[in-house]
Structure formats: C-alpha cells, structure tokens
Amino acid sequence: MSRFIIQGGKCLSGRHVVSGNKNAALPMLAASLLTDKPVTLHNVPLIEDVNTMLALLSDIGVSVSIKNHTVKLSSASLKKLSLDPDLCKRVRSSILFAGPLTAKYGRATIFSPGGDVIGRRRIDTHLSALMQLGASVSCSHSSFTFRAKRLKGTNIILDEASVTATENAIMAAVMADGCTTIFNAACEPHVQDLCHMLNKMGARIKGIGTNFLVIHGVKSLHGVSHEISPDYIDAISYAAAAVVTKGNIILENMPYSITSIIEKPLFKTGIKWKASKNNLMVNGRQLLTVKNDIGHAIPKIEDGPWPAFPSDLMSIAIVIATQSSGTLLFFEKMFESRLYFVDRLIDMGARIVQCDPHRVIVTGPTRLHGTHLSSPDIRAGMALLIAALCAKGRSIIDNAQIIDRGYENADLELQKLGADISRVD
C-alpha cells in the first residue's frame, strides 16, 4: 500500500513522453500465446497491470524478458493451461487469455477477473462469442473452463461493443477453420493496433477500424516485432494536469490523428491543443470557458463506444470542468458506478450536482482545497490527483498503487513537470 502527498498550487510545465497504450499492451501480451515463435513488443508501458499479465504468462511457462520498454516473449515451452486465481483477481484483462489459449491449445481455465469497481462488468459477451465459435464452457462459482478440439468460423453478433470481448473473439477467430464475421465490434485505436499486430503475424483480418470485421482463419501464426501505439488517455491526463495548473506542456510521441476524435467533446470545457509532427502542445494560459450549445443551452459530454468520447476520460474531463467558467452536464452511459468519485471532488469544494448514477452537473470555476482522499479506481484516482495538483493546500491520496496500475511512475513524471508530490509506502 502507498499514498501520494501533494502540495497543490504549483504550475506544471515541461515535456512529457506519452507512454505506450495500456489497453493495447494487455491483449497483445495475451496474443503472444497464439504462436510458438518469439514475440517482441516495443513501447510497453511498465505499469502494474502489465506486470500482472507478465506474471500470469510466466506462471504458465512463457519465457519473459524485459529490457527498458521492450518485452520479449516465447511460449514454446508452455507447461499449463490454467491461470493463477490470485493473479486473475488483480486484473480485468486476465479474461483475454481465454481466446488465444482455446484457439491454440484447445483448453483454458480462467478464474474470475478483477479490475476496477466502476459498475457491473459482464463477461457474458466473451462466453457467447467463444461458444459461437464452437467452444464449450463450464462454469463454477469462480472459474471458467473453455474447451474446443478446433474452433470453427461463424457469424458473430456481439450484444455489446465490448473492447475486451471483441479482442477475445478476434484472437479466437484468427486460427478458427473458415471465415468469421463479427458485427458490432469495438473499433477503439487499441483494438485496431491488436489487429495490425495479428496481421503482421500472418492473420487475415479485414475491416480494421470499423464495427464489422471479417476474419479468415489460418492454421498457424509466426512471430512478430511490433511497436505499441501511444496512449491517448495518458496524454490527455497530463494535458489536464498542466492546463488546470496554468502550465504549458508538450506531449511527445502523440500523433494528432488519434486525439482528433477526443478534441471536439473536450473543447466544450475550453481546453484545446496544437499539433506539431508527433507532438501535441497545450497552452495552460488559455481561458477555460464552457462552450454553450446553440441557444445558450447547457452543453453535454457523453461517453460511448469509439468514436464517441471514451469512458476512461470522463473522470478527467469532470476535473477540467471544475476549473472552467460555465456549466456542463456529464452523461456516463457505460458504467453505473464510475461517477461516484465526485463526492471527493465535492469535499474539495467543487460545485457538482449528482443527478443519478449516470449524470452529474458541474459548474465552475471553483478553487479547490486540499483534503484526504482515496483512489477508488485507476481513472478516478488520476482525476483526484489532478484535482489535488490545482487545489490550495495539502492533499493525501491513499491507494496510490491503484493509479500505478494504469500510469507509469505518475509521481516521478509529475515531479519533472514541477509538481510538489511525494510517495509514502
């Protein structure tokens, strides 16, 4: 257990190198099981969720080598097909082993996955997709065992555009007999990145970037060297930290093409950025003013599957809104418990009305004050950390290790930008 101690009110300025995409790295690690040949991943974020996935791989016999942000994997000597239950509880992404293990080895035992408590997180879509491909699934109170002699291509209609269920279905289908089509597929940048990696391994996936995928199964896949795309959640998190503390920041290794979809919804808070080659520049001296809708109506930011606004950025956007002049409605459609963290912001002085589990109204700007907080999940934890950075006085954030699950050395990175932050274990 650890905590962050923050003295707020410091202007954050400088350069931040955006890390590799967490949500791309996790399924790619699982996808390494689809081949006996070496898999090398570059630009891997060294965060706790990645460490747990590597521990799961190592436990079943995968050779793991880490140097800087490059991870080399080989599953040529796999020794078991059942995952460690305690490690499974640490990450939601442990469910991603179901597809590749079943496709390659015909069996997988996965224990109930963990992850953030942000509402009910079904795995029904995962089970349905794999069963449609021909796998049998037996369930106990805490484990799921998948079996299949050989998966067979089929037409799959996902009952929700779940990112991880789409990834599981893709990894299972790439080695199934025949052709598989996936309707209502998630098409987030990290799903696209996984597909590009698999195609480099010899898979035949078409429709990348759309919600309709066509996959022609192959008998085997070969090794690959692949660089993980930059994490737009990481980039916007640090941009928010700079802008609410009136500082300037340059985000390195962040192409504008990825953040352009996020730009329009966030512009409603007043935040904007400029692009230069592979960098984004954010001027913290800009006046944060809410942009009203036509007729001076209160604007709304709502999340949804890509290319809608990402749910993972809702908590961050709410903190930006507390420092923007005007009123904004936030509509969190995907997770019924994600917005409960606003109680902590209210304790800090934010003017927020929680209408129901899915909607909050934020009126700003307000001068926040430091207090004692606890990180409830990765994204809310980072949002509270950003709030503490712009607050007056001292804040303590418990459960800092939860933030470590999604952000690499957040305290050290913020120190480089001028933050007064320390970690106490």
DRENDO-1510 file (C-alpha; in Angstrom, 1 decimal, always signed):
<recs>
REC; n; res; u; v; w
REC; 1; MET; +0.0; +0.0; +0.0 .
REC; 2; SER; +1.2; +3.5; -0.7 .
REC; 3; ARG; +0.0; +7.1; -0.7 .
REC; 4; PHE; +0.7; +10.3; -2.5 .
REC; 5; ILE; +1.2; +13.6; -0.6 .
REC; 6; ILE; +0.6; +16.6; -2.8 .
REC; 7; GLN; +1.1; +20.3; -2.1 .
REC; 8; GLY; -1.2; +21.9; -4.6 .
REC; 9; GLY; -0.9; +25.2; -6.5 .
REC; 10; LYS; +2.3; +24.5; -8.4 .
REC; 11; CYS; +2.4; +25.4; -12.1 .
REC; 12; LEU; +3.1; +22.3; -14.2 .
REC; 13; SER; +5.1; +22.9; -17.3 .
REC; 14; GLY; +7.6; +21.0; -19.5 .
REC; 15; ARG; +7.6; +17.9; -21.7 .
REC; 16; HIS; +6.0; +14.5; -21.2 .
REC; 17; VAL; +6.8; +11.4; -23.3 .
REC; 18; VAL; +3.5; +9.7; -23.8 .
REC; 19; SER; +3.6; +6.0; -22.8 .
REC; 20; GLY; +2.5; +3.0; -24.8 .
REC; 21; ASN; -1.2; +2.3; -24.8 .
REC; 22; LYS; -2.1; +0.2; -21.7 .
REC; 23; ASN; -5.3; -1.2; -23.4 .
REC; 24; ALA; -3.3; -2.3; -26.5 .
REC; 25; ALA; -0.4; -3.8; -24.5 .
REC; 26; LEU; -2.6; -6.1; -22.4 .
REC; 27; PRO; -4.3; -8.0; -25.3 .
REC; 28; MET; -1.0; -8.1; -27.2 .
REC; 29; LEU; +0.6; -9.9; -24.3 .
REC; 30; ALA; -2.2; -12.5; -24.4 .
REC; 31; ALA; -1.9; -12.7; -28.2 .
REC; 32; SER; +1.7; -13.9; -27.9 .
REC; 33; LEU; +0.2; -17.3; -26.9 .
REC; 34; LEU; -1.0; -17.8; -30.5 .
REC; 35; THR; +2.4; -18.7; -31.7 .
REC; 36; ASP; +5.4; -20.8; -30.6 .
REC; 37; LYS; +7.7; -18.3; -32.2 .
REC; 38; PRO; +9.2; -15.3; -30.4 .
REC; 39; VAL; +7.1; -12.1; -30.0 .
REC; 40; THR; +8.8; -8.8; -29.3 .
REC; 41; LEU; +6.7; -5.8; -28.1 .
REC; 42; HIS; +8.2; -2.3; -28.0 .
REC; 43; ASN; +7.0; +0.8; -26.2 .
REC; 44; VAL; +5.4; -1.4; -23.5 .
REC; 45; PRO; +4.1; +0.7; -20.5 .
REC; 46; LEU; +5.7; -0.7; -17.3 .
REC; 47; ILE; +2.6; -0.4; -15.2 .
REC; 48; GLU; +1.2; -2.8; -12.6 .
REC; 49; ASP; -1.5; -4.3; -14.9 .
REC; 50; VAL; +1.2; -5.1; -17.4 .
REC; 51; ASN; +3.4; -6.6; -14.6 .
REC; 52; THR; +0.4; -8.8; -13.6 .
REC; 53; MET; -0.2; -10.0; -17.1 .
REC; 54; LEU; +3.6; -10.9; -17.4 .
REC; 55; ALA; +3.3; -12.8; -14.1 .
REC; 56; LEU; +0.4; -14.7; -15.5 .
REC; 57; LEU; +2.3; -15.6; -18.7 .
REC; 58; SER; +5.4; -16.6; -16.7 .
REC; 59; ASP; +3.4; -18.8; -14.4 .
REC; 60; ILE; +2.1; -20.9; -17.3 .
REC; 61; GLY; +5.6; -21.3; -18.7 .
REC; 62; VAL; +6.1; -18.4; -21.1 .
REC; 63; SER; +9.6; -17.1; -21.3 .
REC; 64; VAL; +9.6; -13.4; -20.4 .
REC; 65; SER; +12.4; -10.9; -20.9 .
REC; 66; ILE; +12.1; -7.2; -20.2 .
REC; 67; LYS; +14.6; -4.5; -21.1 .
REC; 68; ASN; +13.6; -0.9; -20.8 .
REC; 69; HIS; +10.2; -0.8; -22.5 .
REC; 70; THR; +10.8; -3.8; -24.7 .
REC; 71; VAL; +9.3; -7.2; -23.8 .
REC; 72; LYS; +10.3; -10.5; -25.5 .
REC; 73; LEU; +8.1; -13.5; -25.1 .
REC; 74; SER; +8.2; -17.1; -26.1 .
REC; 75; SER; +5.5; -19.7; -25.4 .
REC; 76; ALA; +7.4; -22.6; -27.0 .
REC; 77; SER; +7.6; -24.4; -23.6 .
REC; 78; LEU; +4.1; -23.8; -22.2 .
REC; 79; LYS; +3.6; -26.0; -19.2 .
REC; 80; LYS; -0.1; -25.5; -18.2 .
REC; 81; LEU; -3.4; -24.1; -19.4 .
REC; 82; SER; -4.9; -23.0; -16.1 .
REC; 83; LEU; -4.2; -19.5; -14.8 .
REC; 84; ASP; -3.3; -18.5; -11.3 .
REC; 85; PRO; -6.5; -17.5; -9.4 .
REC; 86; ASP; -4.9; -14.8; -7.3 .
REC; 87; LEU; -3.2; -13.1; -10.3 .
REC; 88; CYS; -6.5; -13.3; -12.2 .
REC; 89; LYS; -8.2; -11.3; -9.4 .
REC; 90; ARG; -5.8; -8.4; -9.9 .
REC; 91; VAL; -6.7; -7.5; -13.5 .
REC; 92; ARG; -9.7; -7.4; -15.7 .
REC; 93; SER; -7.6; -8.3; -18.7 .
REC; 94; SER; -6.9; -11.9; -17.4 .
REC; 95; ILE; -10.1; -12.9; -19.3 .
REC; 96; LEU; -8.1; -12.1; -22.5 .
REC; 97; PHE; -6.3; -15.4; -22.2 .
REC; 98; ALA; -9.5; -17.4; -23.0 .
REC; 99; GLY; -9.5; -16.7; -26.7 .
REC; 100; PRO; -5.8; -17.4; -27.6 .
REC; 101; LEU; -5.4; -20.4; -25.3 .
REC; 102; THR; -8.6; -22.1; -26.6 .
REC; 103; ALA; -7.7; -21.3; -30.2 .
REC; 104; LYS; -4.1; -22.6; -30.0 .
REC; 105; TYR; -4.3; -25.4; -27.3 .
REC; 106; GLY; -7.9; -26.3; -27.2 .
REC; 107; ARG; -8.4; -25.6; -23.5 .
REC; 108; ALA; -8.2; -22.8; -21.0 .
REC; 109; THR; -9.2; -22.3; -17.3 .
REC; 110; ILE; -9.7; -18.7; -16.3 .
REC; 111; PHE; -10.6; -17.6; -12.8 .
REC; 112; SER; -13.0; -14.6; -12.2 .
REC; 113; PRO; -11.2; -11.5; -13.4 .
REC; 114; GLY; -10.6; -8.5; -11.1 .
REC; 115; GLY; -10.1; -4.9; -12.1 .
REC; 116; ASP; -11.7; -1.5; -11.3 .
REC; 117; VAL; -15.0; -1.4; -9.4 .
REC; 118; ILE; -16.8; +1.0; -11.7 .
REC; 119; GLY; -20.1; -1.0; -12.1 .
REC; 120; ARG; -21.1; -4.4; -13.3 .
REC; 121; ARG; -18.7; -5.6; -15.9 .
REC; 122; ARG; -20.2; -8.6; -17.7 .
REC; 123; ILE; -18.2; -11.4; -19.3 .
REC; 124; ASP; -21.3; -12.9; -20.9 .
REC; 125; THR; -20.3; -11.4; -24.3 .
REC; 126; HIS; -16.9; -13.2; -24.1 .
REC; 127; LEU; -18.5; -16.5; -23.3 .
REC; 128; SER; -21.1; -16.1; -26.1 .
REC; 129; ALA; -18.6; -15.3; -28.7 .
REC; 130; LEU; -16.3; -18.2; -27.9 .
REC; 131; MET; -19.3; -20.6; -27.7 .
REC; 132; GLN; -20.5; -19.4; -31.1 .
REC; 133; LEU; -17.0; -20.3; -32.4 .
REC; 134; GLY; -17.5; -23.9; -31.1 .
REC; 135; ALA; -16.0; -23.8; -27.6 .
REC; 136; SER; -17.8; -25.4; -24.7 .
REC; 137; VAL; -17.8; -23.5; -21.5 .
REC; 138; SER; -18.2; -24.9; -18.0 .
REC; 139; CYS; -18.6; -22.5; -15.1 .
REC; 140; SER; -18.1; -22.8; -11.4 .
REC; 141; HIS; -18.6; -20.1; -8.8 .
REC; 142; SER; -15.2; -18.6; -9.5 .
REC; 143; SER; -13.7; -20.2; -12.7 .
REC; 144; PHE; -14.5; -20.8; -16.4 .
REC; 145; THR; -13.1; -23.7; -18.4 .
REC; 146; PHE; -13.1; -23.4; -22.2 .
REC; 147; ARG; -12.7; -26.5; -24.4 .
REC; 148; ALA; -12.6; -27.0; -28.2 .
REC; 149; LYS; -10.9; -29.5; -30.5 .
REC; 150; ARG; -10.9; -26.9; -33.3 .
REC; 151; LEU; -12.8; -23.6; -33.4 .
REC; 152; LYS; -14.9; -23.0; -36.5 .
REC; 153; GLY; -15.6; -19.7; -38.2 .
REC; 154; THR; -19.1; -18.3; -37.8 .
REC; 155; ASN; -21.1; -15.1; -37.9 .
REC; 156; ILE; -21.0; -13.4; -34.5 .
REC; 157; ILE; -23.2; -10.5; -33.4 .
REC; 158; LEU; -21.9; -9.1; -30.1 .
REC; 159; ASP; -24.6; -8.0; -27.8 .
REC; 160; GLU; -22.5; -5.0; -26.7 .
REC; 161; ALA; -19.5; -3.3; -28.4 .
REC; 162; SER; -17.2; -4.5; -25.6 .
REC; 163; VAL; -13.5; -3.9; -26.3 .
REC; 164; THR; -12.2; -6.9; -24.5 .
REC; 165; ALA; -14.9; -9.2; -25.8 .
REC; 166; THR; -14.1; -8.0; -29.3 .
REC; 167; GLU; -10.4; -8.7; -28.7 .
REC; 168; ASN; -11.1; -12.2; -27.3 .
REC; 169; ALA; -13.3; -13.0; -30.3 .
REC; 170; ILE; -10.6; -11.8; -32.8 .
REC; 171; MET; -7.8; -13.8; -31.1 .
REC; 172; ALA; -10.0; -16.9; -31.1 .
REC; 173; ALA; -11.2; -16.4; -34.7 .
REC; 174; VAL; -7.8; -15.9; -36.4 .
REC; 175; MET; -7.0; -19.6; -36.0 .
REC; 176; ALA; -10.5; -21.0; -36.5 .
REC; 177; ASP; -11.5; -23.1; -39.5 .
REC; 178; GLY; -13.2; -20.9; -42.2 .
REC; 179; CYS; -14.4; -17.4; -42.1 .
REC; 180; THR; -15.7; -15.4; -39.1 .
REC; 181; THR; -17.6; -12.2; -39.2 .
REC; 182; ILE; -18.0; -10.0; -36.1 .
REC; 183; PHE; -20.8; -7.5; -36.1 .
REC; 184; ASN; -21.0; -4.7; -33.5 .
REC; 185; ALA; -17.2; -5.0; -32.9 .
REC; 186; ALA; -15.4; -2.4; -30.8 .
REC; 187; CYS; -13.1; -0.3; -33.0 .
REC; 188; GLU; -11.1; +1.7; -30.5 .
REC; 189; PRO; -7.5; +2.5; -31.5 .
REC; 190; HIS; -6.1; -0.3; -29.3 .
REC; 191; VAL; -8.4; -2.8; -30.9 .
REC; 192; GLN; -7.1; -1.7; -34.3 .
REC; 193; ASP; -3.5; -1.9; -33.0 .
REC; 194; LEU; -4.1; -5.5; -31.9 .
REC; 195; CYS; -5.5; -6.4; -35.4 .
REC; 196; HIS; -2.5; -4.8; -37.1 .
REC; 197; MET; -0.1; -6.9; -34.9 .
REC; 198; LEU; -2.0; -10.1; -35.6 .
REC; 199; ASN; -1.9; -9.4; -39.4 .
REC; 200; LYS; +1.8; -9.0; -39.1 .
REC; 201; MET; +1.9; -12.4; -37.5 .
REC; 202; GLY; +0.0; -13.9; -40.5 .
REC; 203; ALA; -3.6; -13.4; -39.6 .
REC; 204; ARG; -6.2; -12.3; -42.2 .
REC; 205; ILE; -8.3; -9.6; -40.6 .
REC; 206; LYS; -10.3; -7.1; -42.8 .
REC; 207; GLY; -12.5; -4.2; -41.7 .
REC; 208; ILE; -10.0; -2.8; -39.1 .
REC; 209; GLY; -11.3; +0.4; -37.7 .
REC; 210; THR; -14.9; -0.4; -38.4 .
REC; 211; ASN; -17.6; -2.3; -36.4 .
REC; 212; PHE; -17.7; -5.1; -38.9 .
REC; 213; LEU; -14.7; -7.4; -39.1 .
REC; 214; VAL; -14.1; -10.3; -41.5 .
REC; 215; ILE; -11.5; -12.8; -40.3 .
REC; 216; HIS; -10.3; -15.7; -42.5 .
REC; 217; GLY; -8.8; -18.3; -40.2 .
REC; 218; VAL; -5.2; -19.6; -40.7 .
REC; 219; LYS; -3.6; -22.8; -39.4 .
REC; 220; SER; -0.7; -21.1; -37.7 .
REC; 221; LEU; +0.8; -17.7; -36.9 .
REC; 222; HIS; +4.5; -16.7; -36.8 .
REC; 223; GLY; +6.5; -14.4; -34.5 .
REC; 224; VAL; +6.5; -10.7; -34.7 .
REC; 225; SER; +8.2; -7.5; -33.6 .
REC; 226; HIS; +5.6; -4.7; -33.0 .
REC; 227; GLU; +5.6; -1.3; -31.5 .
REC; 228; ILE; +2.6; -0.4; -29.3 .
REC; 229; SER; +0.8; +2.8; -30.2 .
REC; 230; PRO; +0.9; +5.8; -27.8 .
REC; 231; ASP; -1.8; +6.1; -25.1 .
REC; 232; TYR; -4.2; +8.9; -25.7 .
REC; 233; ILE; -5.6; +8.5; -22.1 .
REC; 234; ASP; -2.1; +9.1; -20.7 .
REC; 235; ALA; -1.6; +12.1; -23.0 .
REC; 236; ILE; -4.9; +13.8; -22.0 .
REC; 237; SER; -4.4; +13.1; -18.3 .
REC; 238; TYR; -1.1; +15.0; -18.3 .
REC; 239; ALA; -2.5; +17.7; -20.5 .
REC; 240; ALA; -5.3; +18.2; -18.0 .
REC; 241; ALA; -2.8; +18.4; -15.1 .
REC; 242; ALA; -0.9; +21.2; -16.9 .
REC; 243; VAL; -4.0; +23.2; -18.0 .
REC; 244; VAL; -5.7; +23.3; -14.6 .
REC; 245; THR; -2.4; +24.5; -13.0 .
REC; 246; LYS; -1.9; +27.1; -15.7 .
REC; 247; GLY; +1.2; +25.5; -17.2 .
REC; 248; ASN; +2.4; +24.7; -20.7 .
REC; 249; ILE; +3.1; +21.1; -21.7 .
REC; 250; ILE; +4.5; +19.4; -24.8 .
REC; 251; LEU; +3.2; +15.8; -25.2 .
REC; 252; GLU; +5.9; +13.9; -27.2 .
REC; 253; ASN; +5.1; +10.8; -29.3 .
REC; 254; MET; +1.3; +11.6; -29.6 .
REC; 255; PRO; +0.1; +11.9; -33.2 .
REC; 256; TYR; -2.8; +14.3; -33.6 .
REC; 257; SER; -4.7; +11.8; -35.7 .
REC; 258; ILE; -5.5; +9.7; -32.5 .
REC; 259; THR; -6.6; +12.7; -30.3 .
REC; 260; SER; -8.6; +14.5; -33.0 .
REC; 261; ILE; -11.7; +12.5; -32.1 .
REC; 262; ILE; -11.4; +13.5; -28.4 .
REC; 263; GLU; -10.7; +17.1; -29.2 .
REC; 264; LYS; -14.3; +18.2; -30.1 .
REC; 265; PRO; -16.0; +16.9; -26.9 .
REC; 266; LEU; -13.2; +18.2; -24.6 .
REC; 267; PHE; -13.4; +21.6; -26.4 .
REC; 268; LYS; -16.7; +22.1; -24.5 .
REC; 269; THR; -14.6; +22.6; -21.4 .
REC; 270; GLY; -12.5; +25.2; -23.2 .
REC; 271; ILE; -9.3; +23.1; -23.5 .
REC; 272; LYS; -7.6; +22.9; -26.8 .
REC; 273; TRP; -4.2; +21.9; -28.2 .
REC; 274; LYS; -2.0; +22.3; -31.3 .
REC; 275; ALA; -0.2; +19.6; -33.2 .
REC; 276; SER; +3.3; +19.6; -34.5 .
REC; 277; LYS; +4.7; +16.5; -36.2 .
REC; 278; ASN; +4.2; +13.8; -33.5 .
REC; 279; ASN; +3.8; +16.2; -30.6 .
REC; 280; LEU; +0.9; +18.0; -29.0 .
REC; 281; MET; +1.3; +21.4; -27.4 .
REC; 282; VAL; -1.1; +22.6; -24.7 .
REC; 283; ASN; -1.0; +26.2; -23.6 .
REC; 284; GLY; -2.1; +26.4; -19.9 .
REC; 285; ARG; -2.7; +30.2; -20.2 .
REC; 286; GLN; -5.8; +29.6; -22.3 .
REC; 287; LEU; -9.0; +30.7; -20.7 .
REC; 288; LEU; -11.1; +27.7; -19.8 .
REC; 289; THR; -14.7; +28.7; -20.7 .
REC; 290; VAL; -17.5; +26.3; -21.3 .
REC; 291; LYS; -18.8; +26.4; -24.9 .
REC; 292; ASN; -22.6; +26.5; -24.7 .
REC; 293; ASP; -24.7; +24.7; -27.3 .
REC; 294; ILE; -26.9; +26.6; -29.8 .
REC; 295; GLY; -29.4; +28.9; -28.0 .
REC; 296; HIS; -27.1; +29.1; -24.9 .
REC; 297; ALA; -28.2; +25.6; -23.9 .
REC; 298; ILE; -26.1; +23.8; -21.3 .
REC; 299; PRO; -23.7; +21.5; -23.2 .
REC; 300; LYS; -23.3; +17.8; -22.6 .
REC; 301; ILE; -20.3; +15.5; -22.7 .
REC; 302; GLU; -21.4; +11.8; -23.0 .
REC; 303; ASP; -19.3; +8.7; -23.5 .
REC; 304; GLY; -19.8; +5.7; -25.7 .
REC; 305; PRO; -18.0; +3.2; -27.9 .
REC; 306; TRP; -15.4; +4.7; -30.2 .
REC; 307; PRO; -15.5; +7.1; -31.9 .
REC; 308; ALA; -17.6; +8.5; -29.1 .
REC; 309; PHE; -15.9; +10.1; -26.1 .
REC; 310; PRO; -14.0; +7.4; -24.1 .
REC; 311; SER; -15.4; +6.4; -20.7 .
REC; 312; ASP; -11.9; +6.3; -19.4 .
REC; 313; LEU; -11.6; +10.1; -19.8 .
REC; 314; MET; -14.9; +11.1; -18.1 .
REC; 315; SER; -13.3; +11.5; -14.6 .
REC; 316; ILE; -10.5; +13.7; -16.1 .
REC; 317; ALA; -13.0; +15.8; -18.0 .
REC; 318; ILE; -15.0; +16.4; -14.9 .
REC; 319; VAL; -12.0; +17.8; -13.1 .
REC; 320; ILE; -11.2; +20.1; -16.0 .
REC; 321; ALA; -14.8; +21.3; -15.8 .
REC; 322; THR; -14.4; +22.3; -12.2 .
REC; 323; GLN; -11.9; +24.9; -13.4 .
REC; 324; SER; -13.9; +26.1; -16.4 .
REC; 325; SER; -16.2; +29.0; -16.4 .
REC; 326; GLY; -19.7; +27.8; -17.0 .
REC; 327; THR; -22.0; +24.7; -16.5 .
REC; 328; LEU; -21.6; +21.3; -18.1 .
REC; 329; LEU; -23.7; +18.1; -18.0 .
REC; 330; PHE; -21.8; +14.8; -18.0 .
REC; 331; PHE; -23.6; +11.6; -19.0 .
REC; 332; GLU; -21.7; +8.4; -18.2 .
REC; 333; LYS; -23.6; +5.7; -20.1 .
REC; 334; MET; -21.3; +2.7; -19.8 .
REC; 335; PHE; -20.6; +2.1; -16.0 .
REC; 336; GLU; -23.1; +2.8; -13.3 .
REC; 337; SER; -20.5; +3.4; -10.5 .
REC; 338; ARG; -17.9; +5.4; -12.4 .
REC; 339; LEU; -19.2; +8.8; -11.2 .
REC; 340; TYR; -19.4; +8.1; -7.5 .
REC; 341; PHE; -15.9; +9.6; -7.1 .
REC; 342; VAL; -17.4; +13.1; -7.5 .
REC; 343; ASP; -18.2; +13.0; -3.7 .
REC; 344; ARG; -14.5; +13.5; -3.2 .
REC; 345; LEU; -14.4; +16.5; -5.5 .
REC; 346; ILE; -17.4; +18.0; -3.7 .
REC; 347; ASP; -15.4; +17.6; -0.4 .
REC; 348; MET; -12.7; +19.6; -2.1 .
REC; 349; GLY; -15.1; +22.4; -2.8 .
REC; 350; ALA; -16.3; +21.6; -6.4 .
REC; 351; ARG; -19.8; +22.7; -7.3 .
REC; 352; ILE; -21.3; +19.4; -8.6 .
REC; 353; VAL; -24.8; +18.0; -8.5 .
REC; 354; GLN; -25.1; +14.3; -9.0 .
REC; 355; CYS; -28.4; +13.8; -10.7 .
REC; 356; ASP; -28.3; +10.0; -10.6 .
REC; 357; PRO; -25.6; +7.3; -11.0 .
REC; 358; HIS; -25.0; +8.3; -14.6 .
REC; 359; ARG; -25.3; +12.1; -14.7 .
REC; 360; VAL; -23.6; +15.0; -13.0 .
REC; 361; ILE; -23.8; +18.7; -13.5 .
REC; 362; VAL; -20.6; +20.7; -12.9 .
REC; 363; THR; -20.4; +24.5; -12.5 .
REC; 364; GLY; -17.1; +26.2; -12.4 .
REC; 365; PRO; -14.7; +27.6; -11.8 .
REC; 366; THR; -14.1; +26.8; -8.2 .
REC; 367; ARG; -11.0; +27.0; -6.1 .
REC; 368; LEU; -10.5; +23.5; -4.7 .
REC; 369; HIS; -8.8; +22.9; -1.4 .
REC; 370; GLY; -6.6; +20.0; -0.3 .
REC; 371; THR; -8.0; +17.1; +1.7 .
REC; 372; HIS; -7.5; +13.4; +2.5 .
REC; 373; LEU; -8.7; +11.2; -0.4 .
REC; 374; SER; -8.6; +7.6; -1.5 .
REC; 375; SER; -8.2; +6.4; -5.1 .
REC; 376; PRO; -11.3; +4.3; -6.0 .
REC; 377; ASP; -10.1; +3.2; -9.5 .
REC; 378; ILE; -7.4; +4.0; -12.0 .
REC; 379; ARG; -9.0; +6.9; -13.8 .
REC; 380; ALA; -10.8; +8.4; -10.9 .
REC; 381; GLY; -7.5; +8.1; -8.9 .
REC; 382; MET; -5.7; +10.1; -11.6 .
REC; 383; ALA; -8.6; +12.6; -11.7 .
REC; 384; LEU; -8.3; +13.2; -8.0 .
REC; 385; LEU; -4.5; +13.5; -8.3 .
REC; 386; ILE; -5.1; +16.3; -10.9 .
REC; 387; ALA; -7.6; +18.0; -8.7 .
REC; 388; ALA; -5.1; +17.9; -5.8 .
REC; 389; LEU; -2.4; +19.5; -8.0 .
REC; 390; CYS; -4.5; +22.5; -8.6 .
REC; 391; ALA; -6.0; +22.7; -5.1 .
REC; 392; LYS; -5.0; +25.1; -2.4 .
REC; 393; GLY; -3.0; +23.3; +0.4 .
REC; 394; ARG; -2.0; +19.8; +1.1 .
REC; 395; SER; -3.8; +16.6; -0.1 .
REC; 396; ILE; -3.2; +13.0; +0.7 .
REC; 397; ILE; -4.3; +10.3; -1.7 .
REC; 398; ASP; -4.4; +6.7; -0.3 .
REC; 399; ASN; -4.4; +3.6; -2.5 .
REC; 400; ALA; -1.8; +5.2; -4.9 .
REC; 401; GLN; -1.0; +1.7; -6.1 .
REC; 402; ILE; -4.3; +1.7; -8.0 .
REC; 403; ILE; -3.1; +4.7; -10.1 .
REC; 404; ASP; +0.1; +2.7; -10.7 .
REC; 405; ARG; -2.0; +0.1; -12.5 .
REC; 406; GLY; -2.6; +2.5; -15.4 .
REC; 407; TYR; +0.1; +5.2; -15.2 .
REC; 408; GLU; +3.9; +4.5; -15.2 .
REC; 409; ASN; +5.6; +6.4; -12.3 .
REC; 410; ALA; +3.0; +9.1; -12.2 .
REC; 411; ASP; +4.6; +10.8; -9.2 .
REC; 412; LEU; +8.0; +11.0; -10.9 .
REC; 413; GLU; +6.6; +12.2; -14.2 .
REC; 414; LEU; +4.7; +15.0; -12.4 .
REC; 415; GLN; +7.8; +15.9; -10.4 .
REC; 416; LYS; +9.6; +16.5; -13.7 .
REC; 417; LEU; +6.9; +19.0; -14.6 .
REC; 418; GLY; +7.3; +20.9; -11.3 .
REC; 419; ALA; +4.7; +19.2; -9.1 .
REC; 420; ASP; +5.2; +19.0; -5.3 .
REC; 421; ILE; +4.4; +15.4; -4.9 .
REC; 422; SER; +5.9; +12.5; -2.9 .
REC; 423; ARG; +5.1; +8.9; -2.4 .
REC; 424; VAL; +5.0; +7.2; +1.0 .
REC; 425; ASP; +4.9; +3.4; +1.2 .
</recs>
